[in-house]
Amino acid sequence: MADSIKALPQFTERFDGAPLRIAIIHARWNKTVIDALLAGTLAGLKENGIKDYNILIQSVPGSYELPLACQRVIAGSHVQAGATATDLLGGLAISSPLAPGSSRSGTPAPAVATMPNQPFDAVIAIGVLIKGATMHFEYICDTVSHALMRVSLDTGIPVIFGVLTALTDDQALERAGLGRGADKGHNHGEDWGQAAVEMASHTRRWGEGKF
């Protein structure tokens, strides 16, 4: 059989991921495959220059919970970007009482730790759905696909679709580079990491009116 033509061609343009901030939200169902996809995604991000401190990883029970998690993490990053540690503590200051006749003059102001100063540039949603004996698979696939697209369009932040919709265990394993045969398949997480960097870079540029 001839090799399949289904593949993302190697993109020649290189993107600088150093200034980008990326969130990864993953489901926990089908952990063996999830763990491999997460590792592949991290490899794809770091290969394109994303710094460890600019990567956030959060988990949710299943793929159905991914859209809400992505939406709230994006919203929370906007809050976080404009906040400081003092803000998040409600402005609480803890100090010892002043001695009679003493003054605060000359006392250095307490240091304030700043939080990450930018919202997320892209979010990668990772899940693994494997068809069972009921229609549950079809309903979840359809709902999650549409909801993740809606989050991306509503927020203007790229949400990378990293949800495998496999008909068998072997299909899922092969798409995580864990195939049981001689051909281990390809870890699609690597592609998702690269796609996040590309789309985040494009979106930044387009937002500045540069084409």
Rosetta blueprint (number, residue, H / E / L):
1 M L
2 A L
3 D L
4 S L
5 I L
6 K L
7 A L
8 L L
9 P L
10 Q L
11 F L
12 T L
13 E L
14 R L
15 F L
16 D L
17 G L
18 A L
19 P L
20 L L
21 R L
22 I E
23 A E
24 I E
25 I E
26 H E
27 A E
28 R L
29 W L
30 N L
31 K H
32 T H
33 V H
34 I H
35 D H
36 A H
37 L H
38 L H
39 A H
40 G H
41 T H
42 L H
43 A H
44 G H
45 L H
46 K H
47 E H
48 N L
49 G L
50 I L
51 K L
52 D H
53 Y H
54 N H
55 I E
56 L E
57 I E
58 Q E
59 S E
60 V E
61 P L
62 G L
63 S H
64 Y H
65 E H
66 L H
67 P H
68 L H
69 A H
70 C H
71 Q H
72 R H
73 V H
74 I H
75 A H
76 G H
77 S H
78 H H
79 V H
80 Q H
81 A H
82 G L
83 A L
84 T E
85 A H
86 T H
87 D H
88 L H
89 L L
90 G L
91 G L
92 L L
93 A L
94 I L
95 S L
96 S L
97 P L
98 L L
99 A L
100 P L
101 G L
102 S L
103 S L
104 R L
105 S L
106 G L
107 T L
108 P L
109 A L
110 P L
111 A L
112 V L
113 A L
114 T E
115 M L
116 P L
117 N L
118 Q L
119 P L
120 F L
121 D L
122 A E
123 V E
124 I E
125 A E
126 I E
127 G E
128 V E
129 L E
130 I E
131 K L
132 G L
133 A L
134 T L
135 M L
136 H H
137 F H
138 E H
139 Y H
140 I H
141 C H
142 D H
143 T H
144 V H
145 S H
146 H H
147 A H
148 L H
149 M H
150 R H
151 V H
152 S H
153 L H
154 D H
155 T H
156 G L
157 I L
158 P L
159 V E
160 I E
161 F E
162 G E
163 V E
164 L E
165 T E
166 A E
167 L L
168 T L
169 D H
170 D H
171 Q H
172 A H
173 L H
174 E H
175 R L
176 A E
177 G L
178 L L
179 G L
180 R L
181 G L
182 A L
183 D L
184 K L
185 G L
186 H L
187 N E
188 H H
189 G H
190 E H
191 D H
192 W H
193 G H
194 Q H
195 A H
196 A H
197 V H
198 E H
199 M H
200 A H
201 S H
202 H H
203 T H
204 R H
205 R H
206 W H
207 G H
208 E L
209 G L
210 K L
211 F L
